[in-house]
């Protein structure tokens, strides 16, 4: 009889221990599932935002890099073609300015060995009109310098435009453009000259 009671107690203890182990195991599994689910939700909703600030800084540091950040790759060649064209005209106008400047200086000094102005005096046609020749060289020098400076200013404006373009594109990068174009009209009040009437409100959504 005592052995039977002892066996029942042992069996009950084993059952209790099994239930405790099962309970604890179930709790750990549930907690792990919650953590995994939470992690998966965070990962699913964690999307890096497109930063207009980064696009602006990139284009300021290296023109065209902001367009690459915005994935507008087709704009990069246009940026560098523009800078290349401006650089060419700056160099060309600066060369013209230096040539006319030297010719004007040579014409105004009394040194017979400095005669670079003769390249503009074809067949000696200005020999009898040296004052007019001097005025023409001075105007040509000033025009070349002005054109060079204007191209430099245009280059700076193009640089700023490159930054603005990258910033605007970045602001509209995540803009949701839907193909759904709807037209909705509803009756509504109209106020005109303190008079109230009935009319139609139209709303286009796109």
N, CA and C atoms as an extended XYZ file, in Angstrom:
618
Properties=species:S:1:pos:R:3:atomname:S:1:resname:S:1:resid:I:1 pbc="F F F"
N         0.850       -1.200        0.000 N   UNK     1
C         0.000        0.000        0.000 CA  UNK     1
C         0.880        1.243        0.000 C   UNK     1
N         1.908        1.226        0.849 N   UNK     2
C         2.840        2.352        0.927 CA  UNK     2
C         3.556        2.557       -0.400 C   UNK     2
N         3.907        1.433       -1.052 N   UNK     3
C         4.580        1.549       -2.356 CA  UNK     3
C         3.674        2.195       -3.393 C   UNK     3
N         2.379        1.856       -3.327 N   UNK     4
C         1.414        2.420       -4.288 CA  UNK     4
C         1.300        3.919       -4.095 C   UNK     4
N         1.212        4.350       -2.816 N   UNK     5
C         1.104        5.791       -2.527 CA  UNK     5
C         2.373        6.518       -2.985 C   UNK     5
N         3.512        5.907       -2.723 N   UNK     6
C         4.798        6.510       -3.118 CA  UNK     6
C         4.893        6.649       -4.627 C   UNK     6
N         4.401        5.624       -5.338 N   UNK     7
C         4.434        5.687       -6.809 CA  UNK     7
C         3.528        6.785       -7.321 C   UNK     7
N         2.332        6.936       -6.676 N   UNK     8
C         1.405        7.988       -7.103 CA  UNK     8
C         2.019        9.363       -6.877 C   UNK     8
N         2.688        9.549       -5.697 N   UNK     9
C         3.329       10.825       -5.429 CA  UNK     9
C         4.432       11.114       -6.448 C   UNK     9
N         5.210       10.079       -6.755 N   UNK    10
C         6.279       10.251       -7.732 CA  UNK    10
C         5.723       10.628       -9.101 C   UNK    10
N         4.628        9.950       -9.485 N   UNK    11
C         3.983       10.222      -10.770 CA  UNK    11
C         3.443       11.643      -10.809 C   UNK    11
N         2.823       12.051       -9.673 N   UNK    12
C         2.286       13.419       -9.613 CA  UNK    12
C         3.408       14.457       -9.725 C   UNK    12
N         4.528       14.162       -9.045 N   UNK    13
C         5.659       15.088       -9.126 CA  UNK    13
C         6.206       15.184      -10.547 C   UNK    13
N         6.278       14.026      -11.209 N   UNK    14
C         6.759       14.028      -12.601 CA  UNK    14
C         5.827       14.831      -13.494 C   UNK    14
N         4.515       14.648      -13.291 N   UNK    15
C         3.523       15.377      -14.113 CA  UNK    15
C         3.638       16.874      -13.867 C   UNK    15
N         3.765       17.240      -12.564 N   UNK    16
C         3.901       18.659      -12.239 CA  UNK    16
C         5.162       19.256      -12.867 C   UNK    16
N         6.270       18.506      -12.758 N   UNK    17
C         7.516       18.996      -13.352 CA  UNK    17
C         7.387       19.150      -14.858 C   UNK    17
N         6.716       18.198      -15.507 N   UNK    18
C         6.513       18.266      -16.954 CA  UNK    18
C         5.662       19.466      -17.332 C   UNK    18
N         4.614       19.742      -16.523 N   UNK    19
C         3.760       20.896      -16.804 CA  UNK    19
C         4.522       22.201      -16.645 C   UNK    19
N         5.351       22.263      -15.572 N   UNK    20
C         6.155       23.476      -15.375 CA  UNK    20
C         7.107       23.696      -16.548 C   UNK    20
N         7.786       22.614      -16.959 N   UNK    21
C         8.721       22.716      -18.091 CA  UNK    21
C         7.985       23.128      -19.358 C   UNK    21
N         6.800       22.521      -19.592 N   UNK    22
C         6.005       22.849      -20.773 CA  UNK    22
C         5.573       24.313      -20.749 C   UNK    22
N         5.172       24.791      -19.550 N   UNK    23
C         4.729       26.179      -19.418 CA  UNK    23
C         5.864       27.146      -19.706 C   UNK    23
N         7.010       26.854      -19.103 N   UNK    24
C         8.157       27.732      -19.319 CA  UNK    24
C         8.598       27.740      -20.775 C   UNK    24
N         8.619       26.548      -21.373 N   UNK    25
C         9.024       26.443      -22.782 CA  UNK    25
C         8.081       27.223      -23.685 C   UNK    25
N         6.782       27.102      -23.423 N   UNK    26
C         5.771       27.814      -24.222 CA  UNK    26
C         5.945       29.315      -24.090 C   UNK    26
N         6.245       29.768      -22.856 N   UNK    27
C         6.451       31.197      -22.637 CA  UNK    27
C         7.656       31.724      -23.394 C   UNK    27
N         8.767       30.971      -23.353 N   UNK    28
C         9.955       31.400      -24.081 CA  UNK    28
C         9.711       31.444      -25.577 C   UNK    28
N         9.000       30.439      -26.090 N   UNK    29
C         8.714       30.397      -27.533 CA  UNK    29
C         7.843       31.584      -27.937 C   UNK    29
N         6.839       31.878      -27.079 N   UNK    30
C         5.959       33.011      -27.393 CA  UNK    30
C         6.732       34.327      -27.383 C   UNK    30
N         7.623       34.479      -26.377 N   UNK    31
C         8.423       35.699      -26.299 CA  UNK    31
C         9.337       35.835      -27.510 C   UNK    31
N         9.944       34.718      -27.892 N   UNK    32
C        10.826       34.739      -29.063 CA  UNK    32
C        10.061       35.104      -30.323 C   UNK    32
N         8.823       34.583      -30.433 N   UNK    33
C         8.004       34.898      -31.605 CA  UNK    33
C         7.645       36.382      -31.625 C   UNK    33
N         7.343       36.938      -30.425 N   UNK    34
C         7.012       38.357      -30.369 CA  UNK    34
C         8.206       39.220      -30.765 C   UNK    34
N         9.379       38.857      -30.246 N   UNK    35
C        10.575       39.615      -30.579 CA  UNK    35
C        10.868       39.535      -32.072 C   UNK    35
N        10.750       38.303      -32.617 N   UNK    36
C        10.999       38.117      -34.047 CA  UNK    36
C        10.001       38.898      -34.875 C   UNK    36
N         8.731       38.875      -34.467 N   UNK    37
C         7.701       39.604      -35.199 CA  UNK    37
C         7.966       41.101      -35.136 C   UNK    37
N         8.344       41.574      -33.915 N   UNK    38
C         8.629       43.001      -33.785 CA  UNK    38
C         9.817       43.400      -34.650 C   UNK    38
N        10.853       42.559      -34.616 N   UNK    39
C        12.014       42.854      -35.441 CA  UNK    39
C        11.667       42.873      -36.915 C   UNK    39
N        10.869       41.929      -37.335 N   UNK    40
C        10.505       41.862      -38.751 CA  UNK    40
C         9.667       43.059      -39.148 C   UNK    40
N         8.815       43.534      -38.232 N   UNK    41
C         8.002       44.703      -38.539 CA  UNK    41
C         8.890       45.937      -38.681 C   UNK    41
N         9.842       46.067      -37.730 N   UNK    42
C        10.751       47.208      -37.808 CA  UNK    42
C        11.542       47.196      -39.108 C   UNK    42
N        12.005       46.023      -39.490 N   UNK    43
C        12.783       45.914      -40.722 CA  UNK    43
C        11.908       46.202      -41.930 C   UNK    43
N        10.652       45.727      -41.873 N   UNK    44
C         9.754       45.921      -43.011 CA  UNK    44
C         9.433       47.393      -43.208 C   UNK    44
N         9.266       48.148      -42.095 N   UNK    45
C         8.865       49.537      -42.214 CA  UNK    45
C        10.049       50.506      -42.190 C   UNK    45
N        11.211       50.001      -41.942 N   UNK    46
C        12.386       50.858      -41.890 CA  UNK    46
C        12.920       51.065      -43.299 C   UNK    46
N        12.579       52.189      -43.851 N   UNK    47
C        12.985       52.513      -45.207 CA  UNK    47
C        13.806       53.811      -45.186 C   UNK    47
N        15.011       53.784      -45.718 N   UNK    48
C        15.828       55.006      -45.689 CA  UNK    48
C        15.175       56.113      -46.510 C   UNK    48
N        15.104       57.284      -45.904 N   UNK    49
C        14.468       58.415      -46.570 CA  UNK    49
C        15.452       59.085      -47.523 C   UNK    49
N        14.908       59.544      -48.637 N   UNK    50
C        15.729       60.257      -49.612 CA  UNK    50
C        15.934       61.681      -49.097 C   UNK    50
N        17.173       62.072      -48.938 N   UNK    51
C        17.497       63.336      -48.277 CA  UNK    51
C        17.814       64.436      -49.281 C   UNK    51
N        16.986       65.478      -49.352 N   UNK    52
C        17.326       66.628      -50.195 CA  UNK    52
C        18.614       67.317      -49.741 C   UNK    52
N        18.877       67.265      -48.441 N   UNK    53
C        20.100       67.890      -47.919 CA  UNK    53
C        21.338       67.203      -48.494 C   UNK    53
N        21.300       65.871      -48.527 N   UNK    54
C        22.436       65.134      -49.090 CA  UNK    54
C        22.611       65.460      -50.568 C   UNK    54
N        21.506       65.483      -51.307 N   UNK    55
C        21.590       65.788      -52.736 CA  UNK    55
C        22.190       67.172      -52.967 C   UNK    55
N        21.798       68.139      -52.128 N   UNK    56
C        22.323       69.502      -52.257 CA  UNK    56
C        23.819       69.541      -51.973 C   UNK    56
N        24.226       68.879      -50.898 N   UNK    57
C        25.650       68.881      -50.532 CA  UNK    57
C        26.482       68.163      -51.594 C   UNK    57
N        25.969       67.029      -52.082 N   UNK    58
C        26.699       66.273      -53.103 CA  UNK    58
C        26.930       67.121      -54.353 C   UNK    58
N        25.885       67.830      -54.798 N   UNK    59
C        26.028       68.640      -56.008 CA  UNK    59
C        26.910       69.853      -55.776 C   UNK    59
N        26.934       70.351      -54.536 N   UNK    60
C        27.798       71.485      -54.228 CA  UNK    60
C        29.267       71.060      -54.211 C   UNK    60
N        29.527       69.866      -53.678 N   UNK    61
C        30.904       69.376      -53.606 CA  UNK    61
C        31.397       68.933      -54.980 C   UNK    61
N        30.567       68.167      -55.682 N   UNK    62
C        30.938       67.668      -57.013 CA  UNK    62
C        29.720       67.735      -57.925 C   UNK    62
N        29.681       68.700      -58.847 N   UNK    63
C        28.521       68.823      -59.741 CA  UNK    63
C        28.209       67.503      -60.447 C   UNK    63
N        26.926       67.148      -60.449 N   UNK    64
C        26.486       65.898      -61.062 CA  UNK    64
C        26.308       64.776      -60.064 C   UNK    64
N        26.964       64.873      -58.910 N   UNK    65
C        26.853       63.802      -57.926 CA  UNK    65
C        25.467       63.773      -57.281 C   UNK    65
N        24.866       64.943      -57.123 N   UNK    66
C        23.500       64.996      -56.600 CA  UNK    66
C        22.514       64.355      -57.555 C   UNK    66
N        22.747       64.547      -58.855 N   UNK    67
C        21.877       63.913      -59.855 CA  UNK    67
C        22.034       62.390      -59.808 C   UNK    67
N        23.251       61.918      -59.565 N   UNK    68
C        23.455       60.477      -59.417 CA  UNK    68
C        22.724       59.966      -58.183 C   UNK    68
N        22.792       60.723      -57.075 N   UNK    69
C        22.087       60.345      -55.843 CA  UNK    69
C        20.581       60.281      -56.084 C   UNK    69
N        20.068       61.178      -56.928 N   UNK    70
C        18.638       61.187      -57.256 CA  UNK    70
C        18.270       60.174      -58.340 C   UNK    70
N        19.282       59.448      -58.834 N   UNK    71
C        19.090       58.460      -59.902 CA  UNK    71
C        18.640       59.090      -61.212 C   UNK    71
N        19.034       60.337      -61.417 N   UNK    72
C        18.783       61.011      -62.693 CA  UNK    72
C        20.096       61.006      -63.479 C   UNK    72
N        20.482       59.801      -63.874 N   UNK    73
C        21.799       59.634      -64.500 CA  UNK    73
C        21.931       60.377      -65.822 C   UNK    73
N        20.833       60.541      -66.544 N   UNK    74
C        20.889       61.173      -67.854 CA  UNK    74
C        21.256       62.648      -67.767 C   UNK    74
N        21.138       63.247      -66.581 N   UNK    75
C        21.480       64.662      -66.432 CA  UNK    75
C        22.978       64.892      -66.253 C   UNK    75
N        23.690       63.863      -65.838 N   UNK    76
C        25.120       64.030      -65.546 CA  UNK    76
C        25.912       64.466      -66.780 C   UNK    76
N        25.732       63.821      -67.954 N   UNK    77
C        26.458       64.314      -69.143 CA  UNK    77
C        26.113       65.753      -69.491 C   UNK    77
N        24.863       66.158      -69.291 N   UNK    78
C        24.475       67.534      -69.594 CA  UNK    78
C        25.208       68.512      -68.679 C   UNK    78
N        25.360       68.138      -67.419 N   UNK    79
C        26.070       68.997      -66.468 CA  UNK    79
C        27.505       69.213      -66.923 C   UNK    79
N        28.175       68.136      -67.289 N   UNK    80
C        29.588       68.258      -67.638 CA  UNK    80
C        29.794       68.841      -69.030 C   UNK    80
N        28.851       68.615      -69.938 N   UNK    81
C        28.925       69.291      -71.239 CA  UNK    81
C        28.784       70.800      -71.045 C   UNK    81
N        27.857       71.197      -70.159 N   UNK    82
C        27.692       72.619      -69.873 CA  UNK    82
C        28.946       73.246      -69.292 C   UNK    82
N        29.538       72.583      -68.288 N   UNK    83
C        30.762       73.119      -67.698 CA  UNK    83
C        31.913       73.127      -68.704 C   UNK    83
N        31.966       72.107      -69.558 N   UNK    84
C        33.012       72.078      -70.578 CA  UNK    84
C        32.876       73.234      -71.564 C   UNK    84
N        31.630       73.518      -71.979 N   UNK    85
C        31.404       74.623      -72.912 CA  UNK    85
C        31.764       75.963      -72.277 C   UNK    85
N        31.338       76.154      -71.025 N   UNK    86
C        31.678       77.406      -70.346 CA  UNK    86
C        33.193       77.547      -70.169 C   UNK    86
N        33.845       76.449      -69.826 N   UNK    87
C        35.303       76.501      -69.671 CA  UNK    87
C        36.001       76.856      -70.966 C   UNK    87
N        35.501       76.311      -72.083 N   UNK    88
C        36.108       76.616      -73.391 CA  UNK    88
C        35.991       78.104      -73.713 C   UNK    88
N        34.800       78.684      -73.508 N   UNK    89
C        34.605       80.090      -73.860 CA  UNK    89
C        35.332       81.024      -72.894 C   UNK    89
N        35.477       80.606      -71.631 N   UNK    90
C        36.289       81.407      -70.714 CA  UNK    90
C        37.735       81.462      -71.210 C   UNK    90
N        38.265       80.318      -71.577 N   UNK    91
C        39.653       80.253      -72.045 CA  UNK    91
C        39.837       81.037      -73.345 C   UNK    91
N        38.878       80.902      -74.269 N   UNK    92
C        39.006       81.582      -75.561 CA  UNK    92
C        38.947       83.099      -75.382 C   UNK    92
N        37.988       83.581      -74.607 N   UNK    93
C        37.877       85.026      -74.388 CA  UNK    93
C        39.062       85.571      -73.606 C   UNK    93
N        39.606       84.777      -72.688 N   UNK    94
C        40.775       85.228      -71.948 CA  UNK    94
C        41.992       85.337      -72.870 C   UNK    94
N        42.138       84.387      -73.800 N   UNK    95
C        43.230       84.472      -74.770 CA  UNK    95
C        43.097       85.723      -75.635 C   UNK    95
N        41.878       86.014      -76.090 N   UNK    96
C        41.656       87.213      -76.898 CA  UNK    96
C        41.974       88.472      -76.099 C   UNK    96
N        41.576       88.465      -74.850 N   UNK    97
C        41.855       89.625      -73.993 CA  UNK    97
C        43.356       89.852      -73.842 C   UNK    97
N        44.111       88.779      -73.614 N   UNK    98
C        45.561       88.911      -73.452 CA  UNK    98
C        46.232       89.391      -74.732 C   UNK    98
N        45.741       88.899      -75.877 N   UNK    99
C        46.320       89.311      -77.161 CA  UNK    99
C        46.084       90.804      -77.395 C   UNK    99
N        44.823       91.244      -77.208 N   UNK   100
C        44.511       92.664      -77.444 CA  UNK   100
C        45.184       93.553      -76.402 C   UNK   100
N        45.278       93.056      -75.188 N   UNK   101
C        45.933       93.834      -74.131 CA  UNK   101
C        47.407       94.068      -74.461 C   UNK   101
N        48.077       93.012      -74.903 N   UNK   102
C        49.496       93.149      -75.265 CA  UNK   102
C        49.679       94.048      -76.485 C   UNK   102
N        48.810       93.892      -77.469 N   UNK   103
C        48.909       94.732      -78.671 CA  UNK   103
C        48.687       96.194      -78.319 C   UNK   103
N        47.726       96.465      -77.469 N   UNK   104
C        47.453       97.855      -77.070 CA  UNK   104
C        48.631       98.432      -76.290 C   UNK   104
N        49.192       97.615      -75.384 N   UNK   105
C        50.351       98.085      -74.608 CA  UNK   105
C        51.552       98.349      -75.521 C   UNK   105
N        51.782       97.472      -76.485 N   UNK   106
C        52.912       97.661      -77.406 CA  UNK   106
C        52.735       98.910      -78.263 C   UNK   106
N        51.468       99.184      -78.632 N   UNK   107
C        51.221      100.358      -79.456 CA  UNK   107
C        51.438      101.646      -78.665 C   UNK   107
N        51.142      101.630      -77.385 N   UNK   108
C        51.222      102.841      -76.576 CA  UNK   108
C        52.639      103.143      -76.066 C   UNK   108
N        53.504      102.129      -76.048 N   UNK   109
C        54.852      102.417      -75.560 CA  UNK   109
C        55.732      102.932      -76.714 C   UNK   109
N        56.918      103.317      -76.381 N   UNK   110
C        57.840      103.883      -77.385 CA  UNK   110
C        58.934      102.902      -77.779 C   UNK   110
N        58.777      101.655      -77.437 N   UNK   111
C        59.799      100.654      -77.752 CA  UNK   111
C        59.543      100.091      -79.147 C   UNK   111
N        60.446      100.281      -80.092 N   UNK   112
C        60.212       99.769      -81.464 CA  UNK   112
C        60.268       98.243      -81.551 C   UNK   112
N        60.839       97.612      -80.532 N   UNK   113
C        60.932       96.150      -80.557 CA  UNK   113
C        59.625       95.460      -80.131 C   UNK   113
N        58.733       96.208      -79.529 N   UNK   114
C        57.438       95.624      -79.125 CA  UNK   114
C        56.403       96.051      -80.156 C   UNK   114
N        56.112       95.174      -81.071 N   UNK   115
C        55.212       95.522      -82.181 CA  UNK   115
C        54.180       94.424      -82.449 C   UNK   115
N        53.662       93.817      -81.378 N   UNK   116
C        52.656       92.769      -81.580 CA  UNK   116
C        51.378       93.311      -82.198 C   UNK   116
N        51.184       94.643      -82.124 N   UNK   117
C        49.983       95.243      -82.711 CA  UNK   117
C        49.973       95.145      -84.223 C   UNK   117
N        51.135       94.881      -84.832 N   UNK   118
C        51.204       94.839      -86.281 CA  UNK   118
C        50.379       93.696      -86.880 C   UNK   118
N        50.078       92.672      -86.071 N   UNK   119
C        49.254       91.580      -86.593 CA  UNK   119
C        47.833       92.049      -86.913 C   UNK   119
N        47.424       93.183      -86.340 N   UNK   120
C        46.097       93.741      -86.629 CA  UNK   120
C        46.165       94.911      -87.618 C   UNK   120
N        47.376       95.238      -88.044 N   UNK   121
C        47.566       96.349      -88.981 CA  UNK   121
C        47.936       95.792      -90.348 C   UNK   121
N        46.952       95.173      -90.976 N   UNK   122
C        47.198       94.531      -92.266 CA  UNK   122
C        47.529       95.566      -93.341 C   UNK   122
N        48.624       95.328      -94.054 N   UNK   123
C        49.064       96.174      -95.162 CA  UNK   123
C        49.301       97.617      -94.730 C   UNK   123
N        49.497       97.839      -93.437 N   UNK   124
C        49.798       99.184      -92.952 CA  UNK   124
C        48.674      100.172      -93.121 C   UNK   124
N        47.435       99.719      -93.149 N   UNK   125
C        46.296      100.609      -93.402 CA  UNK   125
C        46.030      101.559      -92.238 C   UNK   125
N        46.574      101.230      -91.036 N   UNK   126
C        46.356      102.098      -89.881 CA  UNK   126
C        47.557      103.004      -89.611 C   UNK   126
N        48.531      103.007      -90.494 N   UNK   127
C        49.738      103.794      -90.242 CA  UNK   127
C        49.442      105.287      -90.130 C   UNK   127
N        48.488      105.741      -90.871 N   UNK   128
C        48.162      107.177      -90.848 CA  UNK   128
C        47.043      107.497      -89.856 C   UNK   128
N        46.531      106.483      -89.194 N   UNK   129
C        45.433      106.697      -88.241 CA  UNK   129
C        45.727      105.929      -86.940 C   UNK   129
N        46.844      106.186      -86.357 N   UNK   130
C        47.276      105.425      -85.189 CA  UNK   130
C        46.382      105.665      -83.970 C   UNK   130
N        45.828      106.871      -83.856 N   UNK   131
C        44.951      107.128      -82.707 CA  UNK   131
C        43.675      106.300      -82.799 C   UNK   131
N        43.087      106.223      -83.981 N   UNK   132
C        41.896      105.390      -84.173 CA  UNK   132
C        42.243      103.907      -83.982 C   UNK   132
N        43.421      103.551      -84.458 N   UNK   133
C        43.867      102.156      -84.288 CA  UNK   133
C        43.998      101.818      -82.801 C   UNK   133
N        44.566      102.774      -82.046 N   UNK   134
C        44.701      102.571      -80.606 CA  UNK   134
C        43.333      102.441      -79.939 C   UNK   134
N        42.394      103.253      -80.365 N   UNK   135
C        41.036      103.187      -79.788 CA  UNK   135
C        40.361      101.846      -80.102 C   UNK   135
N        40.573      101.368      -81.307 N   UNK   136
C        39.966      100.091      -81.695 CA  UNK   136
C        40.556       98.941      -80.867 C   UNK   136
N        41.876       98.964      -80.666 N   UNK   137
C        42.499       97.916      -79.861 CA  UNK   137
C        42.015       97.978      -78.408 C   UNK   137
N        41.829       99.189      -77.907 N   UNK   138
C        41.347       99.331      -76.523 CA  UNK   138
C        39.923       98.791      -76.382 C   UNK   138
N        39.061       99.103      -77.367 N   UNK   139
C        37.686       98.589      -77.327 CA  UNK   139
C        37.666       97.067      -77.432 C   UNK   139
N        38.525       96.534      -78.322 N   UNK   140
C        38.580       95.077      -78.482 CA  UNK   140
C        39.057       94.418      -77.195 C   UNK   140
N        40.028       95.027      -76.520 N   UNK   141
C        40.535       94.503      -75.240 CA  UNK   141
C        39.424       94.512      -74.186 C   UNK   141
N        38.704       95.606      -74.100 N   UNK   142
C        37.642       95.726      -73.096 CA  UNK   142
C        36.486       94.765      -73.390 C   UNK   142
N        36.165       94.603      -74.672 N   UNK   143
C        35.086       93.678      -75.033 CA  UNK   143
C        35.452       92.230      -74.693 C   UNK   143
N        36.693       91.850      -74.972 N   UNK   144
C        37.126       90.490      -74.656 CA  UNK   144
C        37.113       90.244      -73.147 C   UNK   144
N        37.528       91.239      -72.381 N   UNK   145
C        37.504       91.085      -70.918 CA  UNK   145
C        36.069       90.997      -70.406 C   UNK   145
N        35.183       91.834      -70.958 N   UNK   146
C        33.781       91.796      -70.526 CA  UNK   146
C        33.139       90.458      -70.870 C   UNK   146
N        33.406       89.955      -72.075 N   UNK   147
C        32.844       88.660      -72.465 CA  UNK   147
C        33.362       87.537      -71.572 C   UNK   147
N        34.654       87.595      -71.245 N   UNK   148
C        35.212       86.580      -70.337 CA  UNK   148
C        34.535       86.628      -68.970 C   UNK   148
N        34.348       87.829      -68.446 N   UNK   149
C        33.731       87.966      -67.125 CA  UNK   149
C        32.266       87.508      -67.142 C   UNK   149
N        31.558       87.799      -68.237 N   UNK   150
C        30.163       87.360      -68.350 CA  UNK   150
C        30.062       85.841      -68.380 C   UNK   150
N        30.997       85.202      -69.076 N   UNK   151
C        30.979       83.739      -69.131 CA  UNK   151
C        31.310       83.155      -67.758 C   UNK   151
N        32.216       83.804      -67.022 N   UNK   152
C        32.519       83.340      -65.667 CA  UNK   152
C        31.285       83.440      -64.776 C   UNK   152
N        30.564       84.559      -64.882 N   UNK   153
C        29.333       84.718      -64.105 CA  UNK   153
C        28.298       83.672      -64.513 C   UNK   153
N        28.205       83.412      -65.812 N   UNK   154
C        27.268       82.389      -66.292 CA  UNK   154
C        27.643       81.006      -65.775 C   UNK   154
N        28.935       80.742      -65.678 N   UNK   155
C        29.389       79.457      -65.138 CA  UNK   155
C        28.979       79.311      -63.678 C   UNK   155
N        29.143       80.390      -62.906 N   UNK   156
C        28.725       80.360      -61.504 CA  UNK   156
C        27.211       80.138      -61.389 C   UNK   156
N        26.446       80.793      -62.275 N   UNK   157
C        24.988       80.603      -62.261 CA  UNK   157
C        24.626       79.168      -62.632 C   UNK   157
N        25.352       78.591      -63.575 N   UNK   158
C        25.098       77.209      -63.969 CA  UNK   158
C        25.417       76.248      -62.821 C   UNK   158
N        26.460       76.564      -62.072 N   UNK   159
C        26.814       75.762      -60.893 CA  UNK   159
C        25.691       75.799      -59.852 C   UNK   159
N        25.163       76.996      -59.609 N   UNK   160
C        24.042       77.129      -58.660 CA  UNK   160
C        22.817       76.395      -59.184 C   UNK   160
N        22.571       76.496      -60.498 N   UNK   161
C        21.432       75.798      -61.092 CA  UNK   161
C        21.556       74.292      -60.938 C   UNK   161
N        22.773       73.778      -61.052 N   UNK   162
C        23.008       72.358      -60.847 CA  UNK   162
C        22.631       71.936      -59.421 C   UNK   162
N        22.939       72.774      -58.428 N   UNK   163
C        22.584       72.472      -57.037 CA  UNK   163
C        21.077       72.541      -56.844 C   UNK   163
N        20.446       73.576      -57.399 N   UNK   164
C        18.989       73.723      -57.262 CA  UNK   164
C        18.271       72.553      -57.905 C   UNK   164
N        18.734       72.144      -59.075 N   UNK   165
C        18.110       71.011      -59.775 CA  UNK   165
C        18.177       69.743      -58.928 C   UNK   165
N        19.319       69.469      -58.323 N   UNK   166
C        19.458       68.278      -57.486 CA  UNK   166
C        18.556       68.363      -56.264 C   UNK   166
N        18.467       69.543      -55.664 N   UNK   167
C        17.633       69.710      -54.472 CA  UNK   167
C        16.151       69.529      -54.798 C   UNK   167
N        15.701       70.114      -55.899 N   UNK   168
C        14.278       69.994      -56.286 CA  UNK   168
C        13.934       68.544      -56.623 C   UNK   168
N        14.804       67.885      -57.376 N   UNK   169
C        14.567       66.477      -57.707 CA  UNK   169
C        14.502       65.623      -56.448 C   UNK   169
N        15.341       65.924      -55.465 N   UNK   170
C        15.347       65.148      -54.222 CA  UNK   170
C        14.055       65.363      -53.441 C   UNK   170
N        13.527       66.590      -53.458 N   UNK   171
C        12.265       66.854      -52.756 CA  UNK   171
C        11.104       66.087      -53.374 C   UNK   171
N        11.150       65.875      -54.684 N   UNK   172
C        10.063       65.174      -55.369 CA  UNK   172
C        10.372       63.693      -55.582 C   UNK   172
N        11.479       63.206      -55.010 N   UNK   173
C        11.888       61.817      -55.237 CA  UNK   173
C        10.839       60.834      -54.728 C   UNK   173
N        10.304       61.065      -53.538 N   UNK   174
C         9.314       60.165      -52.934 CA  UNK   174
C         7.885       60.633      -53.166 C   UNK   174
N         7.706       61.589      -54.061 N   UNK   175
C         6.369       62.108      -54.320 CA  UNK   175
C         5.543       61.056      -55.045 C   UNK   175
N         4.371       60.778      -54.509 N   UNK   176
C         3.514       59.726      -55.057 CA  UNK   176
C         2.704       60.284      -56.227 C   UNK   176
N         3.060       59.842      -57.403 N   UNK   177
C         2.325       60.258      -58.610 CA  UNK   177
C         1.437       59.093      -59.039 C   UNK   177
N         0.156       59.237      -58.818 N   UNK   178
C        -0.779       58.164      -59.124 CA  UNK   178
C        -1.334       58.326      -60.536 C   UNK   178
N        -1.661       57.187      -61.155 N   UNK   179
C        -2.267       57.220      -62.485 CA  UNK   179
C        -3.766       57.498      -62.418 C   UNK   179
N        -4.303       57.532      -61.192 N   UNK   180
C        -5.739       57.719      -61.016 CA  UNK   180
C        -6.077       59.198      -61.136 C   UNK   180
N        -6.796       59.562      -62.163 N   UNK   181
C        -7.245       60.932      -62.367 CA  UNK   181
C        -8.759       60.950      -62.242 C   UNK   181
N        -9.274       61.599      -61.216 N   UNK   182
C       -10.715       61.588      -60.953 CA  UNK   182
C       -11.270       63.000      -61.026 C   UNK   182
N       -12.524       63.068      -61.425 N   UNK   183
C       -13.232       64.344      -61.505 CA  UNK   183
C       -14.499       64.217      -60.673 C   UNK   183
N       -14.658       65.105      -59.710 N   UNK   184
C       -15.792       65.007      -58.798 CA  UNK   184
C       -16.494       66.356      -58.724 C   UNK   184
N       -17.825       66.296      -58.851 N   UNK   185
C       -18.579       67.535      -58.717 CA  UNK   185
C       -19.713       67.312      -57.726 C   UNK   185
N       -19.948       68.328      -56.893 N   UNK   186
C       -20.980       68.273      -55.851 CA  UNK   186
C       -21.655       69.630      -55.777 C   UNK   186
N       -22.927       69.665      -55.391 N   UNK   187
C       -23.594       70.950      -55.198 CA  UNK   187
C       -23.021       71.677      -53.984 C   UNK   187
N       -22.998       73.004      -54.038 N   UNK   188
C       -22.469       73.781      -52.927 CA  UNK   188
C       -22.893       75.227      -53.032 C   UNK   188
N       -22.771       75.958      -51.931 N   UNK   189
C       -23.186       77.369      -51.935 CA  UNK   189
C       -22.181       78.249      -52.657 C   UNK   189
N       -22.692       79.327      -53.252 N   UNK   190
C       -21.859       80.320      -53.927 CA  UNK   190
C       -22.197       81.689      -53.346 C   UNK   190
N       -21.136       82.450      -52.986 N   UNK   191
C       -21.329       83.775      -52.432 CA  UNK   191
C       -20.830       84.805      -53.437 C   UNK   191
N       -21.682       85.728      -53.811 N   UNK   192
C       -21.325       86.764      -54.768 CA  UNK   192
C       -22.027       88.059      -54.386 C   UNK   192
N       -21.264       89.102      -54.099 N   UNK   193
C       -21.822       90.407      -53.738 CA  UNK   193
C       -22.807       90.272      -52.580 C   UNK   193
N       -22.379       89.536      -51.561 N   UNK   194
C       -23.199       89.323      -50.358 CA  UNK   194
C       -24.498       88.593      -50.638 C   UNK   194
N       -24.584       87.988      -51.792 N   UNK   195
C       -25.764       87.206      -52.131 CA  UNK   195
C       -25.383       85.732      -52.149 C   UNK   195
N       -26.234       84.927      -51.569 N   UNK   196
C       -25.956       83.494      -51.500 CA  UNK   196
C       -26.777       82.755      -52.551 C   UNK   196
N       -26.114       81.882      -53.289 N   UNK   197
C       -26.808       81.099      -54.291 CA  UNK   197
C       -26.358       79.649      -54.246 C   UNK   197
N       -26.882       78.881      -55.156 N   UNK   198
C       -26.560       77.459      -55.236 CA  UNK   198
C       -25.790       77.222      -56.526 C   UNK   198
N       -24.711       76.495      -56.416 N   UNK   199
C       -23.908       76.197      -57.582 CA  UNK   199
C       -23.297       74.805      -57.494 C   UNK   199
N       -22.260       74.594      -58.266 N   UNK   200
C       -21.592       73.283      -58.316 CA  UNK   200
C       -20.113       73.469      -58.051 C   UNK   200
N       -19.583       72.651      -57.139 N   UNK   201
C       -18.143       72.619      -56.885 CA  UNK   201
C       -17.529       71.497      -57.728 C   UNK   201
N       -16.460       71.815      -58.422 N   UNK   202
C       -15.745       70.804      -59.206 CA  UNK   202
C       -14.360       70.601      -58.589 C   UNK   202
N       -13.960       69.363      -58.504 N   UNK   203
C       -12.660       69.038      -57.934 CA  UNK   203
C       -11.988       67.957      -58.801 C   UNK   203
N       -10.772       68.227      -59.202 N   UNK   204
C        -9.978       67.257      -59.991 CA  UNK   204
C        -8.860       66.754      -59.104 C   UNK   204
N        -8.762       65.455      -58.974 N   UNK   205
C        -7.717       64.837      -58.166 CA  UNK   205
C        -6.778       64.048      -59.068 C   UNK   205
N        -5.476       64.277      -58.899 N   UNK   206
C        -4.501       63.538      -59.709 CA  UNK   206
C        -3.232       63.360      -58.909 C   UNK   206
